[in-house]
Amino acid sequence: AREPRHGDIVVAVIDNELTAKQLDRQGPTPCLRAHHPDFAVIDLRPGQELRIWGVVGGVVRRLP
């Protein structure tokens, strides 16, 4: 396993909530971004618990 880098899609737990988002480490504090516009950016706040379970290496989808 490798360290998550800027732009990676990660599986993470934030305050006991599981999510898969893109890791953005370019600003002063890291954040997690959804690719879907209906979901807000998750800005990480001091004291907030973040655990990254892993980096997504691929996605399998069923095509119609």
C-alpha positions in Angstrom: 0.0 0.0 0.0 1.2 3.5 -0.7 0.5 6.9 0.9 -2.5 8.8 -0.5 -1.4 11.6 -2.8 -3.2 14.7 -4.1 -5.8 13.7 -6.7 -6.2 10.1 -5.5 -9.7 8.7 -4.9 -9.6 7.5 -1.3 -11.9 5.4 0.9 -12.1 7.4 4.1 -13.9 7.5 7.5 -14.6 11.0 8.7 -16.2 11.2 12.2 -17.4 7.6 11.8 -18.9 8.2 8.3 -17.6 6.2 5.4 -17.0 8.0 2.1 -15.1 7.7 -1.2 -13.9 11.1 -2.5 -10.9 12.7 -4.3 -8.2 13.9 -1.9 -7.2 17.5 -2.4 -4.0 18.5 -0.7 -3.2 21.7 -2.6 -4.7 24.3 -0.2 -3.7 25.2 3.4 -5.8 22.3 4.8 -6.7 19.0 3.0 -10.3 18.4 1.8 -12.2 15.7 0.1 -14.1 16.4 -3.2 -16.9 14.5 -4.8 -17.0 14.2 -8.6 -20.8 14.7 -8.5 -21.8 18.4 -8.4 -24.7 17.7 -6.0 -22.3 16.8 -3.1 -20.4 19.5 -1.2 -16.7 19.6 -0.6 -15.7 18.2 2.8 -13.3 20.6 4.4 -11.4 19.0 7.2 -11.5 20.9 10.4 -9.0 20.8 13.4 -10.0 18.1 15.8 -12.0 16.2 13.1 -11.1 12.5 12.9 -10.1 11.3 9.4 -8.9 7.8 8.7 -8.0 6.8 5.1 -8.6 3.1 4.6 -7.0 3.0 1.1 -6.5 4.4 -2.4 -9.0 3.2 -5.1 -7.0 1.4 -7.7 -9.9 0.6 -10.1 -13.6 0.5 -10.5 -15.7 -2.3 -12.1 -19.0 -1.2 -13.6 -21.8 -3.1 -15.2 -22.7 -1.8 -18.7 -26.2 -2.0 -20.0 
